[in-house]
Amino acid sequence: MAHSSVHKVRGELRIHENLVELGTDLAEYIAELSEASVKERGVFAIAISGGSLIGLMGKLCEAPYHKTVDWAKWYIFWADERVVGKTHADSNYKLAKDGLLSKVPVVPSHVNSINDSVSAEEAADDYEFHIRQLVKTRTINVSDNSDCPKFDLVLLGMGPDGHVASLFPNHPMLDEKSEWVTFITDSPKPPPERITFTLPVINSASNVAVVVTGESKAEAVHLAIDDVGPDYLSLPGRLVQPTKGKLVWFLDKPAASKLDGPQFSE
């Protein structure tokens, strides 16, 4: 049974007994947002990350979602990507294709992957240009209070160090305000070359979901959500703070085990 509560500052917390329950809830959440967005705008613009997130989205490939979700209206993007070939084991595109996109009837031209044949800097510039074209046609909405794209949903994981997308602790790119997509060549975890959405783009989304599982990430979850003082305000996971959108944390019990407050006790 899931425990759901609303943190006064850090959004909605959904804490699940196990990964099966979390995956079921996550699929329902995504399907509901997809339906609402298609009804309102005619499309669903979703940005995803890599890691264990894709496996946890697997319920979308099953009944009833395989048939009830309007997959033809999905436009899929990557909040971050490793600058490697599309068949490379480290590719977030390959992970998503193998685990999700090849199993549901998405439109191939709606799958917006990066140009992996150029440098990280060129790949980031190219991806931002591509997104700007789709904002012009309102395939991707535009933010009410900036020129940033307003994705219908940005789905993120979080590492044990508190990184989200490819925004790592103490990295200069956390302060990037003007670019929509930036690049790094010094990722603290391999592969080193990556492109990533910047915080203004993530925080302009209509909905942001951060999916975190496992005891190894419990401390990062605590630092990203709880009132821990000024020393941790620059933790990337803590900097995920949608301007006008809704933030939801999907956690399993081990990941939530260090959260403050009696409501999170066993």
Disulfide bonds with the S-S distance in Angstrom:
none
